[in-house]
Amino acid sequence: MSQQDDPRLVRYPASLADEYRRAGLWGSRTIAEEFHHRATLRANHPALEYGCTVYSYAELDTRSDQFAAGALELGLRPGDPVLLQVHNGPYPVIAWYGLLKAGLIPVCTLSLHRRHEISEISRRTRAVAHLVDATGPAGGFDLVGFAHEQAQGHPTLRYVLTIGAPAAADSTPVEHLGSHIPAEDARALVEQVQDAIADDDLAVFQLSGGTTGVPKVIPRLQAEYWYNATSYADWLGWDGTERVAFVGPLMHNAGIICGLHGPHAAGATLVLGSPHDPIPTLLKDTGSTDIVLGGAAYDVTLDPSLAEAHALRRVVLSGKKVPAPHFAALERLGVWAGQLFGMGEGLCLTTRRDAPRSVRADTVGTPLSPLDEVRVYEPGTEDPVPDGQAGELCCRGPYTLRGYYDAAEHNRRAFTSDGFYRTGDLVVRQDIEGHQCYSVEGRIKDLINRGGEKINAEEVEALLISHPDVTEAALVAVPDARLGERACAFLVGTRHLTLPEVRDHLDALGVAKYKWPERLEWLSEMPKANEVGKIDKKKLRALATAPIEAS
Ligand code: AMP
């Protein structure tokens, strides 16, 4: 089936797509060809640094061309989805552009995902290959063995690709994939594949924290996904001289926009680190000029050794409210600080470079694109709330999804009648010194934000109730100084399981560890919010933040 006929993919209405094209926001090149274009302009400039490994734009371009040709030679076909479970490093970057160049669709799952998540996502996307990374911590989870298990009896998964694992009869290491193919031949093949791809064709699958059930799949399309990144780079005024550090998981949407496509759209250098790298040392040793810090890393701003990162010019803070001392600490260092509110579904709000201090310190700013449309509605309605009052942020625009993939029923609830995405975030719109900007005041979606990883409460509750001794379950967030939030499970049941027993149950179901509750409370009955039996989570959240009684 051609992509244009895929009923699972919700397209932009033709009139809006034309408007985005006419306004020059959507370009005519694919992501792969945008990268290649930058590579012809910046051939000898470093595109990627990871420790001692450096790839120039030309090197990364050629290697990813060959990767693409090698993947097609292996038997993969344009349009095939490929699951990614990788760590930060140079090979995932080569693989990323290589997959796009072959017309394959990267599926951005997490290396932390296990059977429960991967089996559902791979079935929903009809993944054909699974790229796994064996370079994790020694004695850690065996992703290669896991990929082989996943392929058993799976209707579409046929290829296991590996990073950091020896060659085997049933898997293909990607380190030298296609390296025997002459660079010109690989380029010609890539051009042929790219010629057949339209600007509104599917490019990438990202995952949403979602509001119900298992994670929803977000389709990101060629032109809009690249536009999202170019406008991010433009926001920060990048001109190609920057050295942009990124330490979060690169295959997250934030990683792709802020860490990979953003710097490459500007012709800048990505200085890639790992989530466990000490950030001030990385910034200092690499002479990085820019970094985005997620909520769990905000304390870096208070680290005295950050003063030694002399090249640092800009810090973007994203993921949760910014405490005043953290913002002030950056100012004392003479570093520009601003905020970003973003999501895998698209919309970004950013504080303009020239915005007054109060806008940058206390709000997440304004929409990134001039054609973003934002409404603040009374939750669950299409009734606008006045400025100054909290309501649900709803949005549509040139890089916001028009529907989750293969989720027609969910889409009816997740969008307004005129196609605005209901984000589930509560915001207040206000005027500060002539700037109309937004602040995030909470959320109505039922999830826990654990250091940037979203835990879907309903999904975990259903898994908890599947235990024979549990009759009711509710998962709520407890505030945590480092991660922002952690999950606390309230349970009602016939036998009081211990926390390790509950975790063993989730482990046996193949649930990713970051979703396991970190605190457990047993109740004789759940507090109810109404007569139809809806659990009163507000009350549970209050209970969860109260000091723990010894039981
Ligand atoms: P994700 O799609 O995983 O990037 O998560 C997006 C969600 O993270 C948003 O819908 C918000 O709930 C939350 N989020 C992102 N940026 C911010 C921010 N600056 N402040 C508060 N919450 C944020």
Boltz pocket constraint, residues with backbone or C-beta under 6 A from the ligand:
constraints:
  - pocket:
      binder: B
      contacts: [[A, 207], [A, 208], [A, 209], [A, 253], [A, 254], [A, 317], [A, 318], [A, 319], [A, 320], [A, 321], [A, 339], [A, 340], [A, 341], [A, 342], [A, 343], [A, 344], [A, 345], [A, 364], [A, 423], [A, 425], [A, 440], [A, 443], [A, 452], [A, 454]]
      max_distance: 6.0
